[in-house]
C-alpha cells in the first residue's frame, strides 16, 4: 500500500509533467472539435490535466482499496499508464441517444477500431462512455506522443448528476454526506433521467415538425435530424460533407426531397458496395455510395475540390469510377 | 496569368459541363453586364432576338442556345428548342440586349466571382420532386468552370430562387 510519503513523491513527479498532459488533452479536444463539426453532431467539449490535489486524493483512495496496479514504481515510471485520466477530455451531448455515436466519432478520429465498450452504468448512477485515446500517431507532437487521454462522453443531464455526485462522494471536505443529501442526490438522479427523456421527446417532435414542413434544410444539423428520423437511429459519418453534396446537387433540399431520394435504400446499396471494398461501416459513406448511381460525376467534381486530409468519404467518392 | 473575360463559348461550355444532363445554366455575377458583354461582342448577325420570347439566340457547334436576363442579376442559358431561330435583325437585338442589361441591378451582395447554377430535370416522380442541380464557378485565370463548394453557395440559391419563377414562365 502506498504511503503518504510515496504519494507525495508521485505528485511531485506529476507536477513536472503536468504541462505534457495539458497539451495532450488540448490536442485531443481540438481534434475532436473538428471531427464533431464534420459529423454535424452538436456537443460541448472541454479538456484538462488532472489537478495534482485530485490525483493525490485518487491515489489515497486506491491505496486504501488496495488496488494492486497502484504501486510506487510504475507510478513514478509513467503515471499515465496507471492513471489513464490524468489527461482528460469531456464530450457532452444533448440527446442521450447520441452518446454512442459521439463515442464512435472519438474512436474514428484517432483511428481506433471497433465499438466503444467501456459503457458505464454504475450503481452510483454514473453514466458515461469512456474511450482511451493513445497519442501514438506520427502526426502528434513529440512532446505529447505516447500520452493517453481519457475521453468521457455523456449527456448533459447525466453530466450534472455525475459531477455533483462525484464531488459529494470524493471531495468530502471531512464531512460525510448525510441521509438528506443522499435522498436529494436520488432526486437529482431521477431528475436527470427525466431531463434525458424530455430532450429525446423534444428532438423527436422537432424532427417531426421539420418532416412536415416544406422548409429548406439549411444546415448539416437539420439534415442529421431528418435522416435520423428516416433511419430511426443515430447515424455515423461526415454529415457536414453529406449536406454539402446534397445541397450542391438537389433543389430544393427539404425533408420531402430527402424522402424522394430514398436514402434508406441508397444506404443498403452503398453498404454492399462499401463491404466489397472493405470500408468500415459508416452511414454517410454508405448513403453516398448508394447515391452515386445518380450523382457520380457531380459528387466526384465536388469532392475533388475538398481540401484537407483524405477522409474515407472522399476516398469512397474518388474511387467510385465505374461503380 | 491574364484575366479571361467570360465569352459565349464559356457560357456554352458551362451548360454542357455534364453533356445534356442539365437543361439550364443560371449565371450570377455582381455585374450582369459581364455576361451580356459576351453577347454584345459577337459578330454582326450572330445574336438574334428569339421568336416570341424576351430572349436572345446564338449558335455554337451547330446548336442553338438562348440567353435571358433577369433584373436580379441572373442570366439563364438554355438550349433553344427545335426551330427556335432568331427573327430580328442584329441591331435590334443589340439594342434590346442593351436595354435588358441596363435593367439589371448591380448587386454588391453578390460575389465578384462569376458563379453558375446548372438546373436539370426532376430526381423523382411527382410534381414537387426535387430537381438535379449543380453549383459551379468560373475561373477567370484559366477560363474554365469548376465545381463550387464555397460559402456563397447558399446566397447563390437565394438569389437564383427570386429569378427562377420569372425565367421559367418566360419559357
Interface residues (C-beta under 8 A of the other chain):
Chain A: X218 X244 X247 X248 X249 X250 X251 X252 X253 X254 X256 X257 X260 X261 X294 X297 X298 X301 X302 X304 X305 X306
Chain B: X18 X119 X123 X124 X126 X128 X129 X130 X131 X132 X133 X134 X135 X146 X147 X148 X149 X153 X154 X157
